[in-house]
C-alpha cells in the first residue's frame, strides 16, 4: 500500500509493520516536498508520523474523535484521511488548511489553532457521549509545551475528578516552539529519564522466573508491588494524583509498541495519559538539527534547508527587538516578555544581547500579562511581545490588572492584520475591538519601520499602558514618503486634497497613497492621513476635515475597529459620519497570501479606488457638481 493509494484510515489497518515503515517514509517525503513549496509546520509533523498511523490503526475514526492540540501537527492526519491527492494545495487560497477544519473533512471533528484547548474539547465530547448514551473514544493529542498553559491544568483537574473515560496522548518532543521552560519541563525531563523502565521491568521479570523454586512466587510478589518498584524509576505522581492512569513513557516512533499501549488505554474505563516520546524533524536531518527553525517555515530548498525568500527588508519584529535592545542597554528597568514565542517575536535578539533580560513564561499569555503588571507596579518597564491573535487570551488581565491600575505595560502585537497562510486562527484582526474600549490604554499603529522605532522610543517614558500593533512584513517608506517624526495623539498629513480625506491606519497607509494616485487620474484630489495614534484620536484634525467626505482604511474587523471609533466620535460631535469605512466584514477569513486575501475582502487599492470614485460621483451629482 502506497500513499497515493490511500482513500481512508481503513486502508492502513491490515498493513504489516514492514509496509507501515515504507508508508511512513513516503509520508515524510510528501511532507518535506509540499512544505518546501508551500511553507508550513514541518518539524512537528515529521515527529508524529508513526504516532498518527498508530492512532488511526487502533481507533475507528471518525466515530472515535481525535483532537490535535494547536493543530499544526495534523498534516499526517490529513494525508491518511483522504486528502493525500489535494495535499499539495496546503495553505493556498481555497486549498487544504494548515490546521484541522471541520468543513474540510468529517475526520476533523474540532478546529484548533491555539494551544492548550484539546483536553477541554475532548472532555466535552466525552461528556456528550455519556449524556447521550453513545459509545466512542475521545482522544486529545497534546504537546508537552501546551502543558505550560493553564487551561490544560483546568481540564486535567476536571477530567481526573470526574472519572470520565478519555485518553490524553502527551506528545513529549522536548520542545514547543521554543525550548520548554518552567517546573513542568523539569518534571517531563524526569519522566524522559525513565524511558528504560519498560525494558528494565522485562529483564527483572525474565530473571526472576528463571530462579528455581521461589522465582515464580517472588515474581508474583514483585508484580503486586510494581507500583512501588516503578516509582523508583518513574515519577508519575503528577498525573496519578489528578486521577489519571499513566502509561509510559513510550517510544513514539515504534508503531508496534504504540498500538499495544493505545489498545490498553482504549480498554481502560476512566481518564488516562499516554506519555509518548518523539523527535521533532524526525527523518529530515536539517529539521532534526534545527527544529526551532523548521517549526514554521516559508518555502525552502530541500537540499540545503535555506529559505527561498528574497525579501531584504527587515520585518517589524526585527526592528522592534533591535530597538528594544538599544533601549534596554541604557535602561535597567526594561525587560522583554514572551509566551513561548522567543524566535517568532524576535525577542531572541534581546536575550542574546542582554542575557536574563527576557522572560519566557511558556504558553501562558494570561499569566504573562498579570506578571507584567506586577513588574510595572514594582518599578520595571515590561514589554510583552505577542502575536495579536494570541493576545486575545489575555483580555480580562489586560483590563483588570493593567488598564484599571494604569500601569506602564507595553503590548507589542506582532502579526496584526492578515497573517496569511495560517488562516482564521492566526489573523490578528480583533485587537482594536479589544483594546479601544479599555480606559487608560494608548493604541498605536506604525506606518513603517521608522515610525515603529520612534514609537518604541516614546514608550520608555509613557505614563500608562500602550499597545503597538504591526504586521510581520516590514514596510520601508523612507524613499517615497520621508518621515517627519512621531507625535503621540497627532496624525500625519501625507498628501493634500480637497475632494476626500482618507484616514489610514498602519499597513493601509501605503495602500491609501496608491488610492490617492488612482483617484487623481480620475479627477479627484485626496488627502491622505497617517493615523498613527488610533487612541486617542486626533480630534483636531477630524474637526478640521468636517466639511469633506471622510474614508477610513484598516486591516481589521469593521465592527469595533478604527472606522467604528471614528464614526462614534462623529456622532458624538454631530459631524457627518465617514462616507466609507474599509475593513473586514463580519466573517472569519480563510488562509492564503495577503494579496489574495485583500482582493477577496475588497481591500486592494484598485477595488477601494473604484468604490470611492463611485461614492464621490454620487455625492457630486446630488450637489450638482462635476462628474
Secondary structure, 3 states (H helix, E strand, C coil): CCHHHCCCHHHHCCCCHHHHHHHHHHHHHHHHHHHHHHCECCHHHHCCHHHHHHHHHHCCCCCCEEEECCCCCCHHHHHHHHHCCCHHHCCCCCCCCCCCCCCCCCCCCCCCCCCCCHHHHHHHHHHHHHHCCCCCCEEEEEEHHHHHCHHHHHHHHHHHHHCCCEEEEEEECCECCCECCCHHHHHHHHHHHHHHHHHHHHHHHHHHHCCCCCHHHHHHHHHHCHHHHHHHHCCCHHHHCCCCEEEEEEECCCHHHHHHHHHHHHCCCCEEEEEEECCCCCCCHHHHHCCCCCCCECCECCCCCCECCCCCCCCHHHHHHHHHHHHHHHCCCEEEEECCCCCCCCCHHHHHHCCCCEEECCCCHHHHHHHHHHHHHCCCEEEEEEEHHHHHHHHHHHHHHHHCCCCCCEEEEECEECCCCCCCCCCECCHHHHHCCCCCCEEEECCCHHHHHHHHHHHCCCCCCEEEECCCCCCCCCCCCCCCCCCCCCCEECCCCCCEEEEECCCHHHHHHHHHHHHHHCCCCEEEEECCEEECCCHHHHHHCCCCEEEEEEEEECCCCHHHHHHHHHHHCCCCCCCEEEEECCCCCCCCCHHHHHHHCCCCHHHHHHHHHHHHHHHHHHHCCCC
